[in-house]
Amino acid sequence: MLLQNLQRDIDEKWDECWPISSLRPLAILDLMSYIYFIKKLDDRELINKRLQGIQDEGFVYTKEVDEFSWSRLQNMDVQSIHDLFTGEHGMINLMTHYSRSNSLYSDFFKAPLILTPTPKLLLKVIELINVIESSDSAIQSGIGDYLFDKAGITGQDGQVFIPENIAWLMVAIAEPGIDDMTCDPSAGNGSLVINAARYISNRNNESSKNESFGSRGMLKSMESDLLLLRLAAMNIMLHGIKDPGLEILDILPEGSTKLPEQTALIISNLFSVEGASNIQVEGDTLKSGRSGKEIVLLNLILDNMHPGGRAVVIVPEYVLNNIAPEIKKIRQDIINNYNLEGVIYLPQKNSSLFSRAGILIFNKHETVTTSNVWFWKMKASNERLENDKTLRSKVQNGLLSSSELFEVNDILNQWKNRAEIQPGDLENCFCITAYDIKDNDYKLNFSDYKIIQKNREINKTPGIADDKKNPVVSIKKEHLHHFFEDSVPLQKKKRRSKVLRAVIPILIIISGAASFYFFYPTNFNFMNDPKKIVDSVSNTSLRDTSKRSISEPGNENKPATGRKDITKATIKNNKLNISQDPPVFSTAYTVISKAYFYSAPDTAKRRSLFLDARKDLVLTSTNEQNGFEYVVYVNKKGQTTKGWLNKKDLQPVE
């Protein structure tokens, strides 16, 4: 835990670096990591010794550089320090040559400084390094958390540091073991490797904290962005891992870099990589001239996973729902050839760049592929407890705030017990079958799926089992309205002219009068002739009787029966009595292809409503006619859809 006076001292030095600038946070950390490794090399007396044998063209040793030491630096004035670093043959020029020596930490100097530091910035950063180096290991860890939290963003292109609660959640789900080779091919600021080391230490009661894991080589990080490589290395070392285990990852097409063969676990944040904001997704097409870096890394992860391996990775939202061929192919590969277990949608924050992303949880087996996928949608920060008075962890000891800790524990609990979750129990949590995902273009977008029925309350047919574990799933593939009779697409209200409003009542009156004139006398004579009545009834065929449609007024709940509908007619005292036998059958069907509703058993009477193929949805038919079955579909809310379904779209339940 940082003491208040130490925290105040860091704040003062940080704030005095220079006037506010959009590059300020990143530039401070960049220069700090640069000088941090110069200090580490000076501690080992490696800088000049390594370079004395190098005869680079244009390299000149000056007296000041040759006599450089950290202790000598403390007694120099501000301008002399600035000249030493930024002069023509100064320290910055020296470290550029050192980066080509393939020596200790040389990779961390391959990226040039973002900008040439001012004298004041240089002095304040050196003072911050002195604060770090004069603190014990526990305090250094807290300083690292605090500094990276203050920096926030890592650049103008949208890169961000992964939030602490997300990093801890990913590690807790991945459950790294002490003997697992854990790899992060997109190190960022090193947060995931740091949290993995903490997790392993806590689970194994290691008193040596994180040091042994780095030295044993069981934690491996890679980064293609040379600036992030240097930042991650400093952060990892501040947290007690003496050997950061960082390597440069070459992701160019001709690059041959691969993940370690022994890799058992991959934990990575592919959302914050360089180029994530450069790739534009419009509609269903990628507009960039090349694949996004995150796509290259995701393919690298899939290609390097061995049977028994597992992965927990963050990807941008478009990877989850875009149907561009190269994006859809990745989702198909994960679902068909790997075992995708879960998708966690990260909260969308208007004030943070770290949003519109999701966590994929999957593993690889020789025979097991995706069957059910667990979905969870995290709450946005403004949805969490508003009365939470606990300060954020990175400011105080690396512990999460109470609301963040509660949510992380809740997610972990639901994740571990996902097999017992009943459909519809939680608004932000459900399981979807691989069948439904494949039927929806392999999309993994949370809002594409909706549980519209928790239990099979509509299935009351005797003798048919009630399977509560198979909910009715609505897929936003086309329109959700086809599940609800009263939820039809909105249409624009047409304006009616004033003349039309006046003419309509007149037409109604005229047509009514004409109908009365022609209809009443004819039917009056007909009803007074019993012989005509008997002849009419006896000539009524079964086919004519069954043609009554459910769309006729008054007949919505009285479907005609085609298999047994015997009409009896008797005349008594010049009065006609007609009776109908009720239906005496019912047949259960499932939907095997898109089934449209028809207002009558006639292919010309198709309506706009339909049901998607659902083998676990059982419908009861009460009438069959002309190759059609009459059904009544009731959803969870009690909303009813009635009509005829084409028998070719159905399959009898055995």
C-alpha positions as CSV (number, residue, x, y, z in Angstrom):
1,M,0.0,0.0,0.0
2,L,1.4,3.4,-0.9
3,L,1.7,5.8,1.9
4,Q,0.0,9.2,1.5
5,N,3.3,11.1,1.5
6,L,4.8,8.8,-1.1
7,Q,1.7,9.0,-3.3
8,R,1.7,12.8,-2.9
9,D,5.4,12.9,-3.9
10,I,4.8,10.9,-7.1
11,D,1.9,13.1,-8.0
12,E,3.9,16.3,-7.6
13,K,6.7,15.0,-9.8
14,W,4.3,13.6,-12.4
15,D,2.4,16.9,-12.6
16,E,5.5,19.0,-12.9
17,C,6.8,17.1,-16.0
18,W,5.3,19.8,-18.3
19,P,2.0,21.5,-19.1
20,I,-0.9,19.3,-20.0
21,S,-0.5,17.6,-23.4
22,S,-2.4,14.8,-25.1
23,L,0.9,12.9,-25.3
24,R,1.8,13.5,-21.7
25,P,0.9,10.2,-20.0
26,L,2.4,8.0,-22.7
27,A,5.6,10.2,-23.0
28,I,6.2,10.1,-19.3
29,L,6.0,6.3,-19.1
30,D,8.0,5.9,-22.3
31,L,10.9,8.0,-21.0
32,M,10.6,6.4,-17.6
33,S,11.0,2.9,-19.0
34,Y,13.9,4.0,-21.2
35,I,15.8,5.5,-18.2
36,Y,14.8,2.6,-15.9
37,F,16.7,0.1,-18.1
38,I,19.7,2.4,-18.4
39,K,19.8,2.3,-14.6
40,K,19.5,-1.5,-14.7
41,L,22.4,-1.8,-17.2
42,D,24.5,0.6,-15.2
43,D,24.0,-1.5,-12.1
44,R,25.5,-4.4,-14.0
45,E,28.2,-2.2,-15.7
46,L,27.2,-3.5,-19.1
47,I,26.7,-0.5,-21.3
48,N,30.3,0.4,-22.2
49,K,31.7,-3.1,-21.8
50,R,29.3,-4.4,-24.4
51,L,29.9,-1.6,-26.9
52,Q,33.7,-1.3,-26.7
53,G,34.1,-4.1,-29.3
54,I,31.5,-2.6,-31.6
55,Q,32.8,-0.5,-34.5
56,D,29.6,1.0,-35.8
57,E,29.9,3.6,-38.5
58,G,29.4,7.0,-37.0
59,F,29.6,5.9,-33.4
60,V,31.8,8.1,-31.2
61,Y,32.6,7.7,-27.6
62,T,32.6,11.1,-25.8
63,K,34.2,11.6,-22.4
64,E,30.8,12.2,-20.8
65,V,29.3,9.0,-22.1
66,D,32.4,7.0,-21.3
67,E,32.4,8.2,-17.7
68,F,28.6,7.9,-17.3
69,S,27.3,6.4,-14.1
70,W,24.0,6.7,-12.2
71,S,25.8,8.1,-9.2
72,R,27.6,10.8,-11.3
73,L,24.2,11.7,-12.8
74,Q,22.8,12.8,-9.4
75,N,25.4,15.6,-9.0
76,M,24.8,17.1,-12.4
77,D,22.7,20.2,-13.1
78,V,19.6,20.1,-15.2
79,Q,21.1,21.5,-18.4
80,S,24.2,19.2,-18.2
81,I,21.9,16.1,-17.8
82,H,19.9,17.3,-20.9
83,D,23.1,17.7,-22.9
84,L,24.4,14.3,-21.8
85,F,21.2,12.6,-23.1
86,T,20.3,14.6,-26.1
87,G,23.7,15.7,-27.5
88,E,25.0,14.5,-30.8
89,H,26.9,11.6,-29.2
90,G,24.9,11.4,-26.0
91,M,23.3,8.6,-24.1
92,I,20.3,8.3,-26.5
93,N,22.7,7.8,-29.4
94,L,24.7,5.3,-27.3
95,M,21.5,3.2,-26.5
96,T,20.6,3.1,-30.2
97,H,23.8,1.3,-30.9
98,Y,23.4,-0.9,-27.8
99,S,20.0,-2.1,-29.2
100,R,21.9,-3.8,-32.0
101,S,24.2,-5.7,-29.7
102,N,21.8,-8.6,-28.9
103,S,22.7,-8.1,-25.2
104,L,20.7,-8.0,-22.0
105,Y,17.7,-5.7,-22.3
106,S,18.9,-4.6,-25.8
107,D,15.5,-5.3,-27.3
108,F,14.0,-2.7,-24.9
109,F,15.9,0.1,-26.7
110,K,14.9,-0.8,-30.3
111,A,12.0,1.6,-30.1
112,P,13.0,5.3,-30.2
113,L,11.6,7.7,-27.7
114,I,8.3,9.3,-28.6
115,L,9.9,12.7,-28.4
116,T,13.1,14.3,-27.3
117,P,12.6,15.2,-23.6
118,T,12.9,18.7,-22.3
119,P,15.3,19.4,-19.4
120,K,12.5,19.6,-16.9
121,L,10.8,16.4,-18.1
122,L,14.2,14.6,-18.0
123,L,14.9,15.7,-14.4
124,K,11.5,14.8,-13.0
125,V,11.6,11.3,-14.6
126,I,15.0,10.7,-13.1
127,E,13.6,11.7,-9.7
128,L,10.7,9.2,-10.2
129,I,13.2,6.5,-11.0
130,N,15.1,7.4,-7.8
131,V,11.8,7.0,-5.8
132,I,11.3,3.6,-7.3
133,E,14.8,2.3,-6.8
134,S,14.9,3.5,-3.2
135,S,11.7,1.5,-2.3
136,D,11.4,-2.2,-1.4
137,S,9.8,-4.7,-3.7
138,A,6.3,-4.5,-2.2
139,I,6.3,-0.7,-2.6
140,Q,7.7,-0.9,-6.2
141,S,4.7,-3.1,-7.1
142,G,2.3,-0.5,-5.7
143,I,4.2,2.3,-7.5
144,G,3.9,0.4,-10.8
145,D,0.2,-0.1,-10.4
146,Y,-0.3,3.6,-9.5
147,L,1.8,4.9,-12.4
148,F,0.1,2.8,-15.1
149,D,-3.2,3.7,-13.6
150,K,-2.4,7.4,-13.9
151,A,-1.2,7.0,-17.4
152,G,-4.5,5.4,-18.5
153,I,-4.1,5.3,-22.3
154,T,-1.1,4.1,-24.2
155,G,-1.4,6.2,-27.3
156,Q,-3.4,8.2,-29.8
157,D,-4.5,5.3,-31.9
158,G,-6.9,3.9,-29.3
159,Q,-4.7,1.5,-27.4
160,V,-5.6,1.1,-23.8
161,F,-4.4,-0.7,-20.7
162,I,-6.6,-3.6,-19.7
163,P,-8.6,-2.7,-16.5
164,E,-7.5,-4.5,-13.4
165,N,-10.8,-6.2,-12.7
166,I,-10.9,-7.6,-16.3
167,A,-7.4,-8.9,-16.1
168,W,-8.1,-10.6,-12.7
169,L,-11.3,-12.1,-14.1
170,M,-9.5,-13.6,-17.1
171,V,-6.8,-15.1,-15.0
172,A,-9.3,-16.5,-12.5
173,I,-11.2,-18.2,-15.3
174,A,-8.0,-19.5,-16.9
175,E,-6.7,-20.9,-13.6
176,P,-3.0,-21.0,-14.5
177,G,-1.1,-23.8,-12.7
178,I,2.5,-23.7,-11.3
179,D,3.6,-26.2,-14.0
180,D,1.7,-24.6,-16.9
181,M,3.6,-22.8,-19.6
182,T,1.5,-19.6,-19.7
183,C,1.9,-17.3,-22.7
184,D,0.6,-13.9,-23.7
185,P,1.4,-13.0,-27.3
186,S,0.1,-9.5,-26.9
187,A,1.7,-8.3,-23.6
188,G,0.4,-4.7,-23.7
189,N,1.5,-3.4,-20.3
190,G,2.1,-6.9,-18.9
191,S,-0.9,-6.9,-16.6
192,L,-2.1,-10.4,-17.5
193,V,1.3,-12.0,-16.8
194,I,1.5,-10.1,-13.6
195,N,-1.9,-11.3,-12.4
196,A,-1.1,-14.8,-13.5
197,A,2.0,-14.8,-11.3
198,R,-0.1,-13.4,-8.4
199,Y,-2.7,-16.1,-8.9
200,I,-0.1,-18.9,-8.9
201,S,1.6,-17.5,-5.8
202,N,-1.7,-17.2,-3.9
203,R,-2.8,-20.7,-4.9
204,N,0.5,-22.3,-4.0
205,N,1.3,-20.2,-0.9
206,E,4.6,-19.2,-2.4
207,S,6.6,-16.9,-0.2
208,S,8.9,-16.0,-3.0
209,K,6.0,-14.2,-4.7
210,N,6.6,-13.8,-8.4
211,E,10.4,-14.2,-8.8
212,S,10.6,-18.0,-9.3
213,F,8.0,-18.1,-12.1
214,G,10.0,-15.7,-14.3
215,S,13.3,-17.5,-13.7
216,R,11.7,-20.9,-14.4
217,G,10.5,-19.6,-17.7
218,M,6.8,-20.7,-17.1
219,L,5.5,-17.2,-17.9
220,K,6.2,-16.0,-21.4
221,S,5.2,-12.7,-23.0
222,M,5.5,-11.5,-26.6
223,E,4.8,-8.1,-28.1
224,S,5.1,-6.8,-31.7
225,D,4.9,-3.2,-30.6
226,L,8.4,-2.2,-29.5
227,L,7.2,0.6,-27.4
228,L,4.7,-1.6,-25.5
229,L,7.5,-4.2,-25.2
230,R,9.6,-1.7,-23.1
231,L,6.6,-0.6,-21.0
232,A,5.5,-4.1,-20.2
233,A,9.1,-5.1,-19.3
234,M,9.4,-2.3,-16.8
235,N,5.9,-3.1,-15.3
236,I,6.7,-6.8,-15.0
237,M,10.0,-6.2,-13.3
238,L,8.4,-3.6,-10.9
239,H,6.1,-6.5,-9.8
240,G,9.0,-8.7,-8.7
241,I,9.6,-10.8,-11.8
242,K,13.3,-10.4,-12.3
243,D,13.3,-12.0,-15.8
244,P,10.3,-10.5,-17.7
245,G,10.5,-13.3,-20.3
246,L,9.6,-10.9,-23.0
247,E,10.3,-11.5,-26.7
248,I,9.7,-9.5,-29.9
249,L,6.8,-11.1,-31.9
250,D,7.1,-10.8,-35.7
251,I,3.6,-10.9,-37.1
252,L,4.4,-10.0,-40.7
253,P,3.4,-12.7,-43.2
254,E,7.1,-13.6,-43.7
255,G,7.6,-13.8,-39.9
256,S,8.5,-17.2,-38.5
257,T,7.8,-16.5,-34.8
258,K,5.7,-19.1,-33.1
259,L,4.4,-19.6,-29.6
260,P,6.5,-22.0,-27.4
261,E,5.6,-25.6,-28.1
262,Q,5.0,-26.3,-24.4
263,T,2.4,-23.6,-24.2
264,A,-0.6,-25.0,-22.1
265,L,-2.4,-21.7,-21.5
266,I,-2.8,-18.6,-23.6
267,I,-4.2,-15.4,-21.9
268,S,-4.1,-12.3,-24.0
269,N,-5.8,-9.0,-24.7
270,L,-6.1,-8.7,-28.5
271,F,-8.3,-5.6,-28.3
272,S,-5.6,-3.1,-27.3
273,V,-3.1,-4.0,-30.0
274,E,-1.8,-1.5,-32.5
275,G,-4.0,-1.3,-35.6
276,A,-7.2,-2.3,-33.8
277,S,-8.6,1.2,-34.6
278,N,-7.1,1.3,-38.1
279,I,-9.3,-1.5,-39.3
280,Q,-12.7,-0.3,-40.3
281,V,-15.7,-2.6,-40.5
282,E,-18.6,-1.2,-42.5
283,G,-21.6,-3.5,-42.8
284,D,-20.2,-6.9,-43.6
285,T,-17.0,-5.8,-45.3
286,L,-13.5,-5.1,-44.0
287,K,-12.4,-1.7,-45.4
288,S,-8.7,-1.8,-44.4
289,G,-6.1,-2.9,-46.9
290,R,-4.8,-5.6,-44.6
291,S,-6.1,-7.8,-41.9
292,G,-6.2,-6.3,-38.4
293,K,-3.4,-7.2,-36.1
294,E,-5.8,-8.8,-33.8
295,I,-7.0,-11.2,-36.5
296,V,-3.4,-12.2,-37.3
297,L,-2.8,-12.8,-33.6
298,L,-6.0,-14.8,-33.1
299,N,-5.1,-17.0,-36.0
300,L,-1.6,-17.4,-34.5
301,I,-3.2,-18.6,-31.3
302,L,-5.4,-21.1,-33.0
303,D,-2.6,-22.4,-35.1
304,N,-0.3,-22.9,-32.1
305,M,-2.8,-24.6,-29.7
306,H,-2.1,-28.2,-28.9
307,P,-4.7,-30.8,-27.7
308,G,-5.3,-30.1,-24.0
309,G,-4.5,-26.4,-24.5
310,R,-6.8,-23.6,-23.4
311,A,-7.2,-20.0,-24.1
312,V,-8.9,-16.9,-22.6
313,V,-8.6,-13.9,-25.0
314,I,-10.2,-10.5,-25.5
315,V,-11.3,-9.6,-29.0
316,P,-13.0,-6.5,-30.5
317,E,-16.7,-6.7,-30.9
318,Y,-16.6,-6.9,-34.7
319,V,-14.8,-10.3,-34.4
320,L,-17.9,-11.6,-32.7
321,N,-20.6,-10.5,-35.1
322,N,-19.2,-9.4,-38.5
323,I,-19.9,-11.8,-41.4
324,A,-16.9,-10.8,-43.6
325,P,-15.5,-14.1,-44.9
326,E,-12.2,-14.0,-43.0
327,I,-13.9,-13.0,-39.7
328,K,-16.7,-15.6,-40.1
329,K,-14.1,-18.2,-40.9
330,I,-12.4,-17.7,-37.6
331,R,-15.7,-18.2,-35.6
332,Q,-16.4,-21.3,-37.7
333,D,-13.0,-22.7,-36.9
334,I,-13.4,-22.0,-33.1
335,I,-16.9,-23.6,-33.0
336,N,-16.3,-26.5,-35.3
337,N,-12.7,-27.5,-34.4
338,Y,-12.4,-26.2,-30.9
339,N,-14.6,-26.2,-27.8
340,L,-15.9,-22.7,-27.3
341,E,-17.2,-22.7,-23.7
342,G,-18.0,-19.0,-23.0
343,V,-18.4,-15.5,-24.2
344,I,-18.3,-12.5,-21.8
345,Y,-19.3,-9.1,-23.1
346,L,-17.3,-6.3,-21.5
347,P,-19.2,-3.2,-20.3
348,Q,-19.6,-0.4,-22.8
349,K,-18.3,2.8,-21.4
350,N,-18.7,6.2,-23.1
351,S,-15.8,7.7,-21.1
352,S,-13.4,4.8,-21.8
353,L,-11.7,3.5,-25.0
354,F,-11.9,0.0,-23.5
355,S,-15.3,-1.0,-24.6
356,R,-17.2,-2.9,-27.4
357,A,-15.1,-6.0,-26.8
358,G,-15.7,-9.6,-25.6
359,I,-13.8,-12.4,-23.9
360,L,-13.6,-15.7,-25.7
361,I,-13.1,-18.8,-23.5
362,F,-12.2,-22.0,-25.4
363,N,-10.0,-25.0,-25.4
364,K,-8.8,-27.8,-27.8
365,H,-9.4,-31.5,-27.6
366,E,-8.9,-34.2,-30.1
367,T,-12.6,-35.2,-30.2
368,V,-14.6,-32.6,-28.2
369,T,-16.1,-29.6,-30.1
370,T,-18.5,-26.9,-29.2
371,S,-21.9,-28.0,-27.9
372,N,-23.2,-25.2,-25.6
373,V,-21.9,-21.7,-25.2
374,W,-22.3,-19.7,-22.0
375,F,-22.9,-16.0,-22.4
376,W,-22.6,-13.2,-19.9
377,K,-22.9,-9.5,-20.3
378,M,-21.1,-7.3,-17.7
379,K,-22.7,-4.2,-16.3
380,A,-21.4,-0.8,-17.2
381,S,-19.7,1.2,-14.5
382,N,-22.7,3.4,-14.0
383,E,-24.9,0.4,-13.4
384,R,-22.8,-0.7,-10.5
385,L,-23.4,0.2,-6.9
386,E,-23.5,4.0,-6.7
387,N,-22.9,4.2,-3.0
388,D,-19.6,2.3,-3.3
389,K,-17.2,4.3,-1.2
390,T,-14.2,2.0,-1.6
391,L,-11.3,3.5,-3.6
392,R,-10.1,1.8,-6.7
393,S,-7.5,-1.0,-6.1
394,K,-4.7,0.4,-8.1
395,V,-4.6,3.4,-5.9
396,Q,-4.9,1.3,-2.7
397,N,-3.0,-1.9,-2.6
398,G,-4.1,-3.6,-5.9
399,L,-7.5,-4.7,-4.5
400,L,-10.6,-4.3,-6.5
401,S,-13.4,-1.9,-5.4
402,S,-16.2,-3.7,-3.6
403,S,-18.6,-3.4,-6.6
404,E,-15.9,-4.7,-9.0
405,L,-15.0,-7.6,-6.6
406,F,-18.7,-8.5,-6.2
407,E,-19.2,-8.7,-10.0
408,V,-16.0,-10.7,-10.6
409,N,-17.0,-13.2,-7.9
410,D,-20.6,-13.4,-9.3
411,I,-19.3,-14.1,-12.8
412,L,-16.8,-16.7,-11.5
413,N,-19.6,-18.4,-9.5
414,Q,-22.0,-18.5,-12.5
415,W,-19.1,-19.7,-14.8
416,K,-18.3,-22.6,-12.5
417,N,-22.0,-23.6,-12.2
418,R,-23.0,-22.8,-15.7
419,A,-24.3,-26.4,-16.3
420,E,-26.9,-25.8,-13.6
421,I,-28.2,-22.5,-14.9
422,Q,-31.8,-22.7,-16.0
423,P,-32.7,-20.7,-19.1
424,G,-34.1,-17.3,-18.3
425,D,-32.9,-17.3,-14.7
426,L,-30.7,-14.3,-15.3
427,E,-31.2,-11.4,-17.7
428,N,-27.5,-11.1,-18.5
429,C,-26.7,-14.8,-18.5
430,F,-27.8,-17.8,-20.6
431,C,-26.5,-20.8,-22.6
432,I,-27.0,-21.2,-26.3
433,T,-26.5,-24.4,-28.3
434,A,-24.0,-24.7,-31.1
435,Y,-26.9,-25.5,-33.4
436,D,-28.5,-22.1,-32.8
437,I,-25.1,-20.3,-33.3
438,K,-24.4,-22.1,-36.5
439,D,-27.9,-21.2,-37.7
440,N,-27.1,-17.6,-37.0
441,D,-24.0,-17.2,-39.2
442,Y,-21.8,-18.3,-36.3
443,K,-22.4,-14.9,-34.7
444,L,-21.4,-14.5,-31.0
445,N,-23.1,-11.2,-30.4
446,F,-24.9,-11.2,-27.0
447,S,-27.9,-9.2,-28.3
448,D,-28.5,-11.7,-31.2
449,Y,-30.0,-14.2,-28.8
450,K,-33.0,-14.0,-26.6
451,I,-34.6,-16.7,-24.4
452,I,-38.3,-16.3,-25.0
453,Q,-39.4,-19.3,-23.0
454,K,-38.0,-20.5,-19.7
455,N,-39.9,-23.7,-19.4
456,R,-42.1,-25.6,-21.9
457,E,-45.4,-24.4,-20.4
458,I,-47.1,-24.6,-23.8
459,N,-46.5,-28.3,-24.2
460,K,-49.5,-29.9,-22.4
461,T,-50.1,-32.7,-24.8
462,P,-50.4,-36.0,-22.8
463,G,-47.6,-38.5,-23.3
464,I,-45.0,-35.9,-24.6
465,A,-42.1,-35.3,-22.3
466,D,-41.5,-31.7,-20.9
467,D,-37.8,-30.9,-21.4
468,K,-37.1,-27.8,-19.4
469,K,-33.4,-27.7,-20.4
470,N,-34.2,-26.8,-24.0
471,P,-35.7,-23.3,-24.2
472,V,-37.2,-21.7,-27.2
473,V,-34.5,-19.4,-28.5
474,S,-35.2,-16.4,-30.6
475,I,-32.5,-15.6,-33.1
476,K,-32.4,-12.1,-34.5
477,K,-31.5,-13.6,-37.9
478,E,-34.3,-11.9,-39.7
479,H,-37.1,-10.4,-37.5
480,L,-38.2,-11.2,-33.9
481,H,-41.8,-10.3,-34.8
482,H,-42.5,-13.7,-36.2
483,F,-42.7,-15.1,-32.7
484,F,-45.4,-12.7,-31.7
485,E,-48.9,-12.3,-33.3
486,D,-49.3,-8.7,-32.1
487,S,-45.7,-7.5,-32.9
488,V,-45.7,-6.8,-36.6
489,P,-43.3,-4.4,-38.3
490,L,-44.3,-0.8,-38.0
491,Q,-45.6,0.9,-41.1
492,K,-45.9,4.5,-41.9
493,K,-49.4,5.9,-41.4
494,K,-50.8,6.9,-44.7
495,R,-52.5,10.3,-44.9
496,R,-56.1,10.3,-46.0
497,S,-57.5,13.1,-48.0
498,K,-60.6,15.0,-46.6
499,V,-62.5,14.0,-49.8
500,L,-61.9,10.3,-49.1
501,R,-63.1,10.7,-45.6
502,A,-66.4,12.1,-46.8
503,V,-66.9,9.5,-49.6
504,I,-66.3,6.4,-47.5
505,P,-69.4,6.7,-45.3
506,I,-71.6,7.3,-48.4
507,L,-70.2,4.2,-50.1
508,I,-70.8,2.1,-47.0
509,I,-74.5,3.3,-46.8
510,I,-75.0,2.6,-50.5
511,S,-73.5,-0.9,-50.4
512,G,-75.4,-1.8,-47.3
513,A,-78.7,-0.8,-48.9
514,A,-77.9,-2.8,-52.0
515,S,-77.1,-5.8,-50.0
516,F,-80.3,-5.6,-48.0
517,Y,-82.3,-5.2,-51.2
518,F,-80.9,-8.2,-53.0
519,F,-80.2,-10.5,-50.1
520,Y,-83.2,-10.3,-47.8
521,P,-86.0,-11.3,-50.1
522,T,-84.1,-14.3,-51.5
523,N,-83.1,-15.7,-48.2
524,F,-86.5,-15.1,-46.7
525,N,-88.1,-17.3,-49.4
526,F,-85.3,-19.8,-49.0
527,M,-85.8,-20.2,-45.2
528,N,-89.5,-20.7,-45.6
529,D,-89.1,-23.6,-48.0
530,P,-88.0,-26.7,-45.8
531,K,-87.4,-28.8,-48.9
532,K,-84.8,-26.4,-50.2
533,I,-83.1,-26.5,-46.8
534,V,-82.8,-30.3,-46.8
535,D,-81.5,-30.3,-50.3
536,S,-78.9,-27.7,-49.5
537,V,-77.6,-29.5,-46.4
538,S,-77.5,-32.9,-48.0
539,N,-75.4,-31.6,-50.9
540,T,-72.9,-30.0,-48.6
541,S,-69.6,-31.9,-49.0
542,L,-67.1,-32.5,-46.3
543,R,-64.5,-30.6,-48.3
544,D,-66.8,-27.5,-48.5
545,T,-67.4,-27.7,-44.7
546,S,-63.7,-27.9,-43.9
547,K,-62.8,-24.9,-46.0
548,R,-63.6,-22.5,-43.1
549,S,-60.5,-20.5,-42.2
550,I,-59.4,-19.4,-38.8
551,S,-59.3,-15.9,-40.3
552,E,-63.1,-15.8,-40.6
553,P,-64.8,-13.6,-38.0
554,G,-65.9,-15.6,-35.0
555,N,-64.1,-18.7,-35.9
556,E,-60.6,-18.0,-34.5
557,N,-61.0,-20.5,-31.7
558,K,-63.1,-23.0,-33.7
559,P,-60.9,-24.6,-36.4
560,A,-62.5,-26.9,-38.8
561,T,-61.8,-30.6,-38.7
562,G,-60.8,-32.3,-41.9
563,R,-60.4,-35.9,-40.7
564,K,-63.7,-36.3,-38.9
565,D,-66.4,-33.6,-39.3
566,I,-69.8,-35.2,-39.6
567,T,-72.7,-32.7,-40.2
568,K,-76.1,-33.8,-39.1
569,A,-79.2,-31.9,-40.2
570,T,-82.8,-32.5,-39.0
571,I,-86.0,-30.5,-39.6
572,K,-88.4,-30.3,-36.8
573,N,-91.4,-27.9,-36.8
574,N,-89.9,-26.1,-39.9
575,K,-86.7,-25.4,-37.9
576,L,-83.2,-26.5,-39.0
577,N,-80.9,-28.2,-36.4
578,I,-77.2,-28.6,-37.4
579,S,-74.7,-30.3,-35.0
580,Q,-71.0,-31.0,-35.3
581,D,-68.9,-33.6,-33.7
582,P,-65.7,-32.2,-31.9
583,P,-62.2,-33.2,-33.1
584,V,-61.1,-36.6,-31.8
585,F,-57.4,-36.5,-32.7
586,S,-54.2,-34.6,-32.0
587,T,-50.7,-35.1,-33.5
588,A,-47.3,-33.7,-32.3
589,Y,-44.8,-32.2,-34.7
590,T,-41.5,-30.5,-34.7
591,V,-40.4,-27.8,-37.1
592,I,-37.6,-29.0,-39.5
593,S,-37.4,-26.0,-41.8
594,K,-38.8,-22.4,-41.9
595,A,-42.6,-22.9,-41.5
596,Y,-44.9,-20.1,-42.6
597,F,-48.4,-19.7,-41.2
598,Y,-51.3,-20.0,-43.7
599,S,-54.8,-18.5,-43.1
600,A,-56.3,-21.6,-44.9
601,P,-54.9,-25.0,-46.0
602,D,-54.0,-23.5,-49.3
603,T,-50.5,-22.5,-50.6
604,A,-52.0,-19.2,-51.9
605,K,-53.0,-18.2,-48.4
606,R,-49.5,-17.7,-46.9
607,R,-49.1,-15.1,-44.2
608,S,-45.9,-13.2,-43.3
609,L,-45.5,-15.0,-39.9
610,F,-43.2,-18.0,-39.6
611,L,-41.3,-20.2,-37.2
612,D,-37.6,-21.1,-37.6
613,A,-36.5,-24.7,-37.6
614,R,-36.6,-25.9,-34.0
615,K,-36.4,-29.7,-33.4
616,D,-36.9,-29.1,-29.7
617,L,-40.1,-27.2,-30.2
618,V,-43.2,-29.5,-30.1
619,L,-46.4,-28.3,-31.7
620,T,-49.8,-30.1,-31.4
621,S,-51.9,-30.3,-34.5
622,T,-55.7,-30.6,-34.1
623,N,-56.6,-30.7,-37.8
624,E,-55.1,-31.9,-41.1
625,Q,-56.2,-30.9,-44.5
626,N,-54.7,-30.7,-48.0
627,G,-51.2,-31.4,-46.7
628,F,-51.5,-28.8,-44.0
629,E,-51.7,-29.0,-40.1
630,Y,-53.6,-26.6,-38.0
631,V,-51.7,-25.5,-34.9
632,V,-51.9,-23.0,-32.1
633,Y,-48.5,-21.5,-31.0
634,V,-48.4,-19.8,-27.6
635,N,-45.3,-18.0,-26.3
636,K,-44.1,-17.4,-22.7
637,K,-46.2,-14.2,-22.5
638,G,-49.3,-16.0,-23.5
639,Q,-49.4,-14.4,-26.9
640,T,-51.1,-16.7,-29.5
641,T,-50.4,-17.4,-33.2
642,K,-52.9,-19.7,-34.9
643,G,-52.9,-21.0,-38.4
644,W,-52.0,-23.8,-40.8
645,L,-48.5,-25.0,-41.3
646,N,-47.3,-26.9,-44.5
647,K,-46.7,-30.5,-43.6
648,K,-43.5,-30.6,-45.6
649,D,-41.9,-28.2,-43.0
650,L,-42.9,-30.5,-40.1
651,Q,-41.8,-33.8,-38.8
652,P,-43.9,-36.1,-36.5
653,V,-42.7,-36.7,-33.0
654,E,-42.0,-40.4,-32.6
